[in-house]
Amino acid sequence: DGMACRIADQAALEIIAPHVHHLVQVTDAEVAQAMRAIFHDTHNVSEGAGAAAFAAALQERAALQGQLVGITLSGGNVDSALFARVLAQA
């Protein structure tokens, strides 16, 4: 998956950091819940990296209430066996 790394790339962080105003850390369980919600609510398939932004929005939904929020859904390249396990957790 696109988030599987132990150490962030320092060069990438140096480019990104000046533009980040707020950071949200999500758990694997929150990402899985976001994957399930995306599938059940929109009938789209998203891998964990693609669902992470939606997981963050779900986590911060109280703070985002009343605002217009745009989230890019990407990453439909998820292993079918893994996706089946995620869906079965519901």
C-alpha atoms as a printed R data frame, in Angstrom:
   type eleno elety resid chain resno       x       y      z
1  ATOM     1    CA   ASP     A     1   0.000   0.000  0.000
2  ATOM     2    CA   GLY     A     2   1.116   3.569 -0.588
3  ATOM     3    CA   MET     A     3   1.587   4.345  3.111
4  ATOM     4    CA   ALA     A     4   3.794   1.400  4.003
5  ATOM     5    CA   CYS     A     5   7.084   2.980  5.049
6  ATOM     6    CA   ARG     A     6   9.073   2.985  8.259
7  ATOM     7    CA   ILE     A     7  10.834   6.312  7.775
8  ATOM     8    CA   ALA     A     8   9.521   9.303  5.842
9  ATOM     9    CA   ASP     A     9  11.680  10.521  2.958
10 ATOM    10    CA   GLN     A    10  13.575  13.563  4.263
11 ATOM    11    CA   ALA     A    11  13.683  15.331  0.885
12 ATOM    12    CA   ALA     A    12   9.925  14.932  0.462
13 ATOM    13    CA   LEU     A    13   9.287  16.213  3.993
14 ATOM    14    CA   GLU     A    14  11.387  19.321  3.340
15 ATOM    15    CA   ILE     A    15   9.242  20.138  0.308
16 ATOM    16    CA   ILE     A    16   5.897  19.377  1.955
17 ATOM    17    CA   ALA     A    17   6.390  20.707  5.510
18 ATOM    18    CA   PRO     A    18   6.228  24.457  4.755
19 ATOM    19    CA   HIS     A    19   2.775  23.972  3.210
20 ATOM    20    CA   VAL     A    20   1.207  21.828  5.949
21 ATOM    21    CA   HIS     A    21  -1.028  23.648  8.407
22 ATOM    22    CA   HIS     A    22  -2.688  20.696 10.108
23 ATOM    23    CA   LEU     A    23  -1.811  17.024 10.337
24 ATOM    24    CA   VAL     A    24  -4.141  14.161 11.252
25 ATOM    25    CA   GLN     A    25  -2.860  10.725 12.229
26 ATOM    26    CA   VAL     A    26  -5.249   7.857 11.518
27 ATOM    27    CA   THR     A    27  -5.140   4.285 12.756
28 ATOM    28    CA   ASP     A    28  -5.313   1.163 10.619
29 ATOM    29    CA   ALA     A    29  -8.810   0.564 12.035
30 ATOM    30    CA   GLU     A    30  -9.929   4.057 10.961
31 ATOM    31    CA   VAL     A    31  -8.545   3.507  7.464
32 ATOM    32    CA   ALA     A    32 -10.361   0.160  7.255
33 ATOM    33    CA   GLN     A    33 -13.604   1.824  8.377
34 ATOM    34    CA   ALA     A    34 -13.137   4.491  5.706
35 ATOM    35    CA   MET     A    35 -12.580   1.795  3.066
36 ATOM    36    CA   ARG     A    36 -15.821   0.100  4.152
37 ATOM    37    CA   ALA     A    37 -17.770   3.374  4.153
38 ATOM    38    CA   ILE     A    38 -16.506   4.301  0.691
39 ATOM    39    CA   PHE     A    39 -17.524   0.903 -0.652
40 ATOM    40    CA   HIS     A    40 -20.915   0.745  1.057
41 ATOM    41    CA   ASP     A    41 -21.885   4.383  0.428
42 ATOM    42    CA   THR     A    42 -20.485   4.952 -3.074
43 ATOM    43    CA   HIS     A    43 -19.803   1.439 -4.439
44 ATOM    44    CA   ASN     A    44 -16.190   2.448 -5.123
45 ATOM    45    CA   VAL     A    45 -13.126   0.476 -4.077
46 ATOM    46    CA   SER     A    46 -10.210   2.252 -2.436
47 ATOM    47    CA   GLU     A    47  -6.958   0.937 -1.046
48 ATOM    48    CA   GLY     A    48  -5.815   2.120  2.365
49 ATOM    49    CA   ALA     A    49  -3.686   4.986  1.066
50 ATOM    50    CA   GLY     A    50  -6.586   6.191 -1.034
51 ATOM    51    CA   ALA     A    51  -8.984   6.077  1.925
52 ATOM    52    CA   ALA     A    52  -6.645   7.726  4.453
53 ATOM    53    CA   ALA     A    53  -7.810  11.285  3.733
54 ATOM    54    CA   PHE     A    54 -11.439  10.213  4.151
55 ATOM    55    CA   ALA     A    55 -10.492   8.484  7.426
56 ATOM    56    CA   ALA     A    56  -8.972  11.766  8.618
57 ATOM    57    CA   ALA     A    57 -12.121  13.679  7.646
58 ATOM    58    CA   LEU     A    58 -14.264  11.163  9.530
59 ATOM    59    CA   GLN     A    59 -12.027  11.562 12.567
60 ATOM    60    CA   GLU     A    60 -12.341  15.352 12.379
61 ATOM    61    CA   ARG     A    61 -16.004  15.472 11.342
62 ATOM    62    CA   ALA     A    62 -17.065  17.599 14.337
63 ATOM    63    CA   ALA     A    63 -14.487  20.266 13.478
64 ATOM    64    CA   LEU     A    64 -15.445  20.109  9.798
65 ATOM    65    CA   GLN     A    65 -19.196  20.352 10.386
66 ATOM    66    CA   GLY     A    66 -20.771  23.112  8.306
67 ATOM    67    CA   GLN     A    67 -17.754  23.415  6.007
68 ATOM    68    CA   LEU     A    68 -17.377  22.341  2.411
69 ATOM    69    CA   VAL     A    69 -14.767  19.591  2.315
70 ATOM    70    CA   GLY     A    70 -13.237  18.097 -0.811
71 ATOM    71    CA   ILE     A    71 -11.404  14.777 -0.693
72 ATOM    72    CA   THR     A    72  -9.674  13.068 -3.584
73 ATOM    73    CA   LEU     A    73 -10.528   9.381 -3.725
74 ATOM    74    CA   SER     A    74  -7.749   7.380 -5.319
75 ATOM    75    CA   GLY     A    75  -6.000   4.055 -5.173
76 ATOM    76    CA   GLY     A    76  -8.301   1.260 -6.286
77 ATOM    77    CA   ASN     A    77  -5.321  -1.109 -6.414
78 ATOM    78    CA   VAL     A    78  -6.147  -3.187 -3.354
79 ATOM    79    CA   ASP     A    79  -5.582  -6.925 -3.054
80 ATOM    80    CA   SER     A    80  -8.976  -8.640 -3.328
81 ATOM    81    CA   ALA     A    81  -8.334 -10.967 -0.367
82 ATOM    82    CA   LEU     A    82  -7.305  -8.030  1.821
83 ATOM    83    CA   PHE     A    83 -10.332  -6.013  0.717
84 ATOM    84    CA   ALA     A    84 -12.624  -8.951  1.520
85 ATOM    85    CA   ARG     A    85 -11.136  -9.129  5.041
86 ATOM    86    CA   VAL     A    86 -11.643  -5.388  5.523
87 ATOM    87    CA   LEU     A    87 -15.276  -5.660  4.414
88 ATOM    88    CA   ALA     A    88 -15.848  -8.667  6.685
89 ATOM    89    CA   GLN     A    89 -14.745  -6.657  9.737
90 ATOM    90    CA   ALA     A    90 -17.939  -4.586  9.586
